[in-house]
Amino acid sequence: MAGLELAEVILAVIVGTLAAIVYSLRVLIMLERRVASMEQNIQRITSRVLKEEGVIEKMMVTKKSSSRKKTTKHKKR
């Protein structure tokens, strides 16, 4: 009888260890999904910032070109 009880304890420890491994994998998958979601949000924000930088650069170029036109009009030879 003592041998059977020992086998049951060993089996319970093995099953518990496997359950802990499965739970850990579940947690890792959930964390990976969260990180992937964060990466997507960062990419969206980065693309928006890049577009906004392009708009600002175009505004700067148009301001410079308009100021150049004004200065060339004032300078007559």
N, CA, C and O atoms as a GROMACS GRO file, in nm:
protein
  308
    1MET      N    1   0.080  -0.120   0.000
    1MET     CA    2   0.000   0.000   0.000
    1MET      C    3   0.085   0.126   0.000
    1MET      O    4   0.049   0.224  -0.066
    2ALA      N    5   0.196   0.126   0.072
    2ALA     CA    6   0.281   0.244   0.080
    2ALA      C    7   0.338   0.278  -0.057
    2ALA      O    8   0.355   0.395  -0.091
    3GLY      N    9   0.368   0.176  -0.137
    3GLY     CA   10   0.420   0.199  -0.271
    3GLY      C   11   0.318   0.266  -0.360
    3GLY      O   12   0.354   0.350  -0.442
    4LEU      N   13   0.192   0.232  -0.345
    4LEU     CA   14   0.086   0.293  -0.425
    4LEU      C   15   0.066   0.440  -0.386
    4LEU      O   16   0.044   0.524  -0.473
    5GLU      N   17   0.074   0.471  -0.260
    5GLU     CA   18   0.060   0.609  -0.216
    5GLU      C   19   0.176   0.694  -0.266
    5GLU      O   20   0.155   0.809  -0.305
    6LEU      N   21   0.296   0.639  -0.266
    6LEU     CA   22   0.412   0.712  -0.316
    6LEU      C   23   0.397   0.739  -0.466
    6LEU      O   24   0.431   0.848  -0.513
    7ALA      N   25   0.347   0.641  -0.540
    7ALA     CA   26   0.326   0.658  -0.684
    7ALA      C   27   0.221   0.767  -0.710
    7ALA      O   28   0.235   0.845  -0.804
    8GLU      N   29   0.117   0.772  -0.627
    8GLU     CA   30   0.015   0.875  -0.642
    8GLU      C   31   0.073   1.014  -0.616
    8GLU      O   32   0.039   1.109  -0.686
    9VAL      N   33   0.158   1.025  -0.517
    9VAL     CA   34   0.221   1.155  -0.486
    9VAL      C   35   0.311   1.198  -0.602
    9VAL      O   36   0.310   1.314  -0.643
   10ILE      N   37   0.389   1.104  -0.653
   10ILE     CA   38   0.479   1.135  -0.765
   10ILE      C   39   0.398   1.176  -0.887
   10ILE      O   40   0.432   1.272  -0.956
   11LEU      N   41   0.290   1.103  -0.913
   11LEU     CA   42   0.203   1.137  -1.027
   11LEU      C   43   0.139   1.275  -1.008
   11LEU      O   44   0.129   1.352  -1.104
   12ALA      N   45   0.097   1.306  -0.888
   12ALA     CA   46   0.038   1.437  -0.860
   12ALA      C   47   0.140   1.549  -0.882
   12ALA      O   48   0.106   1.655  -0.934
   13VAL      N   49   0.265   1.525  -0.841
   13VAL     CA   50   0.370   1.626  -0.862
   13VAL      C   51   0.395   1.646  -1.011
   13VAL      O   52   0.412   1.759  -1.056
   14ILE      N   53   0.398   1.538  -1.086
   14ILE     CA   54   0.420   1.549  -1.231
   14ILE      C   55   0.306   1.624  -1.298
   14ILE      O   56   0.328   1.711  -1.381
   15VAL      N   57   0.183   1.590  -1.261
   15VAL     CA   58   0.067   1.658  -1.320
   15VAL      C   59   0.067   1.806  -1.281
   15VAL      O   60   0.036   1.891  -1.364
   16GLY      N   61   0.100   1.836  -1.158
   16GLY     CA   62   0.107   1.975  -1.114
   16GLY      C   63   0.214   2.054  -1.190
   16GLY      O   64   0.192   2.169  -1.227
   17THR      N   65   0.328   1.990  -1.212
   17THR     CA   66   0.436   2.055  -1.288
   17THR      C   67   0.392   2.083  -1.432
   17THR      O   68   0.418   2.190  -1.485
   18LEU      N   69   0.326   1.988  -1.493
   18LEU     CA   70   0.277   2.008  -1.630
   18LEU      C   71   0.172   2.119  -1.635
   18LEU      O   72   0.171   2.200  -1.728
   19ALA      N   73   0.086   2.124  -1.536
   19ALA     CA   74  -0.014   2.230  -1.531
   19ALA      C   75   0.052   2.367  -1.517
   19ALA      O   76   0.008   2.464  -1.578
   20ALA      N   77   0.157   2.375  -1.436
   20ALA     CA   78   0.229   2.501  -1.419
   20ALA      C   79   0.295   2.544  -1.550
   20ALA      O   80   0.297   2.662  -1.583
   21ILE      N   81   0.350   2.448  -1.623
   21ILE     CA   82   0.413   2.479  -1.752
   21ILE      C   83   0.309   2.532  -1.850
   21ILE      O   84   0.334   2.630  -1.920
   22VAL      N   85   0.194   2.467  -1.856
   22VAL     CA   86   0.088   2.511  -1.948
   22VAL      C   87   0.041   2.652  -1.911
   22VAL      O   88   0.020   2.735  -1.999
   23TYR      N   89   0.024   2.678  -1.783
   23TYR     CA   90  -0.019   2.811  -1.739
   23TYR      C   91   0.086   2.916  -1.774
   23TYR      O   92   0.051   3.026  -1.818
   24SER      N   93   0.212   2.883  -1.756
   24SER     CA   94   0.320   2.976  -1.789
   24SER      C   95   0.319   3.008  -1.938
   24SER      O   96   0.339   3.123  -1.977
   25LEU      N   97   0.297   2.907  -2.020
   25LEU     CA   98   0.291   2.931  -2.165
   25LEU      C   99   0.172   3.020  -2.200
   25LEU      O  100   0.182   3.105  -2.289
   26ARG      N  101   0.062   3.001  -2.132
   26ARG     CA  102  -0.055   3.085  -2.155
   26ARG      C  103  -0.025   3.230  -2.121
   26ARG      O  104  -0.061   3.321  -2.196
   27VAL      N  105   0.042   3.253  -2.010
   27VAL     CA  106   0.078   3.389  -1.970
   27VAL      C  107   0.175   3.450  -2.071
   27VAL      O  108   0.162   3.567  -2.106
   28LEU      N  109   0.271   3.371  -2.117
   28LEU     CA  110   0.367   3.422  -2.215
   28LEU      C  111   0.297   3.462  -2.345
   28LEU      O  112   0.332   3.563  -2.406
   29ILE      N  113   0.201   3.384  -2.388
   29ILE     CA  114   0.128   3.416  -2.511
   29ILE      C  115   0.049   3.545  -2.493
   29ILE      O  116   0.045   3.629  -2.583
   30MET      N  117  -0.014   3.561  -2.377
   30MET     CA  118  -0.088   3.684  -2.351
   30MET      C  119   0.005   3.805  -2.352
   30MET      O  120  -0.029   3.909  -2.407
   31LEU      N  121   0.122   3.793  -2.291
   31LEU     CA  122   0.218   3.903  -2.290
   31LEU      C  123   0.269   3.933  -2.430
   31LEU      O  124   0.288   4.050  -2.465
   32GLU      N  125   0.291   3.831  -2.510
   32GLU     CA  126   0.338   3.851  -2.646
   32GLU      C  127   0.234   3.926  -2.728
   32GLU      O  128   0.269   4.012  -2.809
   33ARG      N  129   0.107   3.895  -2.707
   33ARG     CA  130   0.001   3.966  -2.778
   33ARG      C  131  -0.002   4.113  -2.736
   33ARG      O  132  -0.022   4.201  -2.820
   34ARG      N  133   0.017   4.139  -2.609
   34ARG     CA  134   0.019   4.278  -2.562
   34ARG      C  135   0.135   4.355  -2.623
   34ARG      O  136   0.120   4.469  -2.665
   35VAL      N  137   0.252   4.292  -2.627
   35VAL     CA  138   0.370   4.357  -2.684
   35VAL      C  139   0.347   4.383  -2.834
   35VAL      O  140   0.384   4.489  -2.885
   36ALA      N  141   0.287   4.287  -2.903
   36ALA     CA  142   0.258   4.306  -3.045
   36ALA      C  143   0.163   4.423  -3.066
   36ALA      O  144   0.178   4.501  -3.159
   37SER      N  145   0.064   4.434  -2.978
   37SER     CA  146  -0.030   4.546  -2.986
   37SER      C  147   0.041   4.678  -2.962
   37SER      O  148   0.015   4.776  -3.032
   38MET      N  149   0.131   4.681  -2.865
   38MET     CA  150   0.209   4.803  -2.839
   38MET      C  151   0.294   4.840  -2.959
   38MET      O  152   0.305   4.957  -2.994
   39GLU      N  153   0.354   4.741  -3.022
   39GLU     CA  154   0.437   4.767  -3.140
   39GLU      C  155   0.354   4.826  -3.253
   39GLU      O  156   0.398   4.917  -3.322
   40GLN      N  157   0.232   4.774  -3.271
   40GLN     CA  158   0.145   4.830  -3.374
   40GLN      C  159   0.111   4.975  -3.344
   40GLN      O  160   0.113   5.059  -3.434
   41ASN      N  161   0.080   5.004  -3.219
   41ASN     CA  162   0.048   5.142  -3.182
   41ASN      C  163   0.167   5.234  -3.203
   41ASN      O  164   0.151   5.347  -3.250
   42ILE      N  165   0.287   5.187  -3.170
   42ILE     CA  166   0.407   5.268  -3.191
   42ILE      C  167   0.427   5.294  -3.339
   42ILE      O  168   0.464   5.405  -3.378
   43GLN      N  169   0.404   5.193  -3.423
   43GLN     CA  170   0.418   5.212  -3.568
   43GLN      C  171   0.318   5.313  -3.621
   43GLN      O  172   0.352   5.395  -3.706
   44ARG      N  173   0.195   5.307  -3.571
   44ARG     CA  174   0.094   5.405  -3.614
   44ARG      C  175   0.134   5.546  -3.575
   44ARG      O  176   0.125   5.639  -3.655
   45ILE      N  177   0.179   5.561  -3.452
   45ILE     CA  178   0.219   5.694  -3.404
   45ILE      C  179   0.339   5.744  -3.485
   45ILE      O  180   0.345   5.862  -3.521
   46THR      N  181   0.433   5.656  -3.512
   46THR     CA  182   0.551   5.695  -3.589
   46THR      C  183   0.513   5.739  -3.730
   46THR      O  184   0.566   5.838  -3.780
   47SER      N  185   0.421   5.667  -3.792
   47SER     CA  186   0.380   5.706  -3.928
   47SER      C  187   0.308   5.841  -3.925
   47SER      O  188   0.324   5.922  -4.016
   48ARG      N  189   0.228   5.865  -3.822
   48ARG     CA  190   0.160   5.996  -3.810
   48ARG      C  191   0.261   6.108  -3.791
   48ARG      O  192   0.247   6.215  -3.852
   49VAL      N  193   0.360   6.085  -3.708
   49VAL     CA  194   0.463   6.187  -3.686
   49VAL      C  195   0.540   6.213  -3.814
   49VAL      O  196   0.572   6.328  -3.846
   50LEU      N  197   0.570   6.107  -3.889
   50LEU     CA  198   0.642   6.123  -4.015
   50LEU      C  199   0.561   6.204  -4.114
   50LEU      O  200   0.615   6.290  -4.183
   51LYS      N  201   0.431   6.177  -4.122
   51LYS     CA  202   0.345   6.256  -4.211
   51LYS      C  203   0.342   6.402  -4.168
   51LYS      O  204   0.350   6.492  -4.252
   52GLU      N  205   0.331   6.424  -4.040
   52GLU     CA  206   0.327   6.561  -3.988
   52GLU      C  207   0.459   6.633  -4.016
   52GLU      O  208   0.459   6.752  -4.048
   53GLU      N  209   0.570   6.563  -4.005
   53GLU     CA  210   0.700   6.623  -4.038
   53GLU      C  211   0.705   6.664  -4.184
   53GLU      O  212   0.758   6.769  -4.218
   54GLY      N  213   0.650   6.579  -4.270
   54GLY     CA  214   0.645   6.613  -4.412
   54GLY      C  215   0.564   6.738  -4.438
   54GLY      O  216   0.602   6.823  -4.518
   55VAL      N  217   0.451   6.749  -4.369
   55VAL     CA  218   0.367   6.868  -4.384
   55VAL      C  219   0.442   6.992  -4.335
   55VAL      O  220   0.439   7.096  -4.401
   56ILE      N  221   0.509   6.981  -4.223
   56ILE     CA  222   0.585   7.095  -4.169
   56ILE      C  223   0.698   7.133  -4.262
   56ILE      O  224   0.722   7.252  -4.285
   57GLU      N  225   0.768   7.035  -4.317
   57GLU     CA  226   0.876   7.065  -4.411
   57GLU      C  227   0.824   7.136  -4.535
   57GLU      O  228   0.888   7.229  -4.585
   58LYS      N  229   0.709   7.092  -4.585
   58LYS     CA  230   0.650   7.158  -4.702
   58LYS      C  231   0.613   7.302  -4.669
   58LYS      O  232   0.633   7.392  -4.750
   59MET      N  233   0.560   7.324  -4.548
   59MET     CA  234   0.526   7.460  -4.507
   59MET      C  235   0.651   7.546  -4.498
   59MET      O  236   0.650   7.662  -4.537
   60MET      N  237   0.759   7.490  -4.446
   60MET     CA  238   0.884   7.564  -4.434
   60MET      C  239   0.938   7.600  -4.572
   60MET      O  240   0.986   7.712  -4.594
   61VAL      N  241   0.930   7.506  -4.665
   61VAL     CA  242   0.980   7.531  -4.800
   61VAL      C  243   0.895   7.638  -4.868
   61VAL      O  244   0.950   7.726  -4.934
   62THR      N  245   0.764   7.631  -4.853
   62THR     CA  246   0.679   7.733  -4.916
   62THR      C  247   0.702   7.870  -4.852
   62THR      O  248   0.697   7.970  -4.924
   63LYS      N  249   0.725   7.878  -4.723
   63LYS     CA  250   0.753   8.006  -4.659
   63LYS      C  251   0.885   8.063  -4.708
   63LYS      O  252   0.896   8.183  -4.732
   64LYS      N  253   0.985   7.976  -4.723
   64LYS     CA  254   1.115   8.023  -4.771
   64LYS      C  255   1.103   8.072  -4.915
   64LYS      O  256   1.158   8.176  -4.950
   65SER      N  257   1.032   7.996  -4.998
   65SER     CA  258   1.021   8.036  -5.138
   65SER      C  259   0.939   8.164  -5.152
   65SER      O  260   0.969   8.247  -5.238
   66SER      N  261   0.836   8.182  -5.070
   66SER     CA  262   0.758   8.306  -5.078
   66SER      C  263   0.839   8.424  -5.027
   66SER      O  264   0.827   8.534  -5.080
   67SER      N  265   0.922   8.404  -4.926
   67SER     CA  266   1.005   8.514  -4.877
   67SER      C  267   1.114   8.547  -4.979
   67SER      O  268   1.152   8.663  -4.992
   68ARG      N  269   1.163   8.450  -5.052
   68ARG     CA  270   1.261   8.476  -5.156
   68ARG      C  271   1.198   8.556  -5.269
   68ARG      O  272   1.260   8.647  -5.323
   69LYS      N  273   1.076   8.521  -5.304
   69LYS     CA  274   1.008   8.594  -5.412
   69LYS      C  275   0.988   8.740  -5.371
   69LYS      O  276   1.004   8.830  -5.454
   70LYS      N  277   0.953   8.762  -5.247
   70LYS     CA  278   0.932   8.898  -5.201
   70LYS      C  279   1.061   8.978  -5.205
   70LYS      O  280   1.060   9.095  -5.243
   71THR      N  281   1.170   8.917  -5.166
   71THR     CA  282   1.297   8.990  -5.165
   71THR      C  283   1.346   9.015  -5.307
   71THR      O  284   1.406   9.119  -5.333
   72THR      N  285   1.321   8.924  -5.399
   72THR     CA  286   1.365   8.946  -5.536
   72THR      C  287   1.283   9.055  -5.604
   72THR      O  288   1.333   9.125  -5.691
   73LYS      N  289   1.158   9.068  -5.565
   73LYS     CA  290   1.075   9.173  -5.623
   73LYS      C  291   1.122   9.312  -5.579
   73LYS      O  292   1.111   9.408  -5.655
   74HIS      N  293   1.172   9.323  -5.459
   74HIS     CA  294   1.216   9.452  -5.406
   74HIS      C  295   1.350   9.492  -5.465
   74HIS      O  296   1.380   9.612  -5.475
   75LYS      N  297   1.429   9.399  -5.504
   75LYS     CA  298   1.560   9.430  -5.557
   75LYS      C  299   1.551   9.441  -5.709
   75LYS      O  300   1.550   9.340  -5.779
   76LYS      N  301   1.546   9.561  -5.760
   76LYS     CA  302   1.546   9.581  -5.906
   76LYS      C  303   1.676   9.648  -5.945
   76LYS      O  304   1.728   9.734  -5.874
   77ARG      N  305   1.728   9.608  -6.058
   77ARG     CA  306   1.856   9.664  -6.105
   77ARG      C  307   1.837   9.757  -6.218
   77ARG      O  308   1.934   9.812  -6.270
   0.00000   0.00000   0.00000
